[in-house]
């Protein structure tokens, strides 16, 4: 191709072309010329990528090699590839990968090479742009064992928020505590309220709020029983609220929250190969759960887990034979099914995190 043709392309057309290239090409393309660098670091280019790729199936990543690199599976190409996380490693001893979202990975560890419990910090990394950032220390009394969520808002693609949610018990009184980090202010704030919940788990971000399934013990007909309860944290108003509607009850399988078409949804799955997964969405007007049909008739998967990809696209990861490394995946948003059948041994042994590539700045 004549090199001069690139200089003659209108900017809008050039951005559309570049926005469709693999994410890991972008850092190298920034070095082509001054004009391309200015285009590819601008916020409107990040916005263009979000609009172009919102419906595309993202990558699935698994951490390997002591967190120096990650293995990425691209369903569109049906291939695995290795991506190194950073050009120059930070002075940070990584303990574990805690969360992923909006193109960013959240690691727990401490500054320096020694593992010291008193100096626990979080590090945010973008493996595509190779940028990283060590966050300020957590507020006093906040544990890292809580439920961790990393959110990049669509209308603020160059900002991110991290929310620790956990139960604190002091003098017999339980407190539901949310510890929020805002990259804009580079600070942590803590919000809490009294609660009867004993634990919280299985969270998802939907339309400005983090939603959780929690458990509590209640007296029913003179008997002390344990039941599940929904609780939410509004990231804008910074307040907790609870669901008045009971969580849907299905006799077999576990339940997890998810987002589907911008609505809070509940998925029930089982390890039984003949089980057909059930997906229900919360109706704000009636305060009830309504079943939605997002799987083809007759679909039966022995689902061992589900991974939410980005904001709105979800996959089931199933192994009906249990002993096989072949995994059946189903994209609930786009209603597409595909298999992951290569190098899954690494995924099983290292554990996986959902990841949607992005050029979001840290």
Secondary structure, 3 states (H helix, E strand, C coil): CCCHHHHHCCHHHHHHHHHCCCHHHHHHHCCCCHHHHHHHCCHHHHHHHHHHHCCCCCEEEEEEHHHCEEEEEECCCCEEEEEECCCCCCCEEEEEEEEEECCEEEEEEEEECCCCHHHEEEEEEECCCCEEEECCCCCCCCCCCCEEEEECCHHHCCCCEEEEEEEEEECCEEEEEEEEEECCCCEEEEEEEECCEEEEEEEEEECCEEEEEEEEEEEECCEEEEEEEEEEEECCCCEEEECCCCCCCCCCCEEEEEEECCEEEEEEECCCCCCCCEEEEEECCCCEEEEECCCCCCCCCCEEEEEEECCCEEEEEECCCCCCCCEEEEECCCCEEEEECCCHHHHHHHCEEECCCCCCCC
